Amino acid sequence: MDAVERLIDDPALRARMGTAAHERSRRYTWDSVIDALIEQYREVLDRRRTSAEGGAAEALPRRGVLADDAALT
């Protein structure tokens, strides 16, 4: 059975997934997304500065609402 058929056949699963999706969507306000985007730009600029100064550019941990989605990519 594919995922769509499972959702069609299971109203309780549809309801749980709908509720979970709604709760997850609350994290993505304009303010939180803009804050995460600004943080990403800052990290890129910091890495470029470090690289331009001859230091080793190291990967920085992701922060903010977008960090939660890192596992999805």
Buried (B, 14 or more C-beta within 10 A) or exposed (E): EEEEEEEEEEEEEEEEEEEEEEEEEEBEEEEBBEBBEEBBEEBEEEBEEEEEEEEEEEEEEBEBBBEEEEEEE
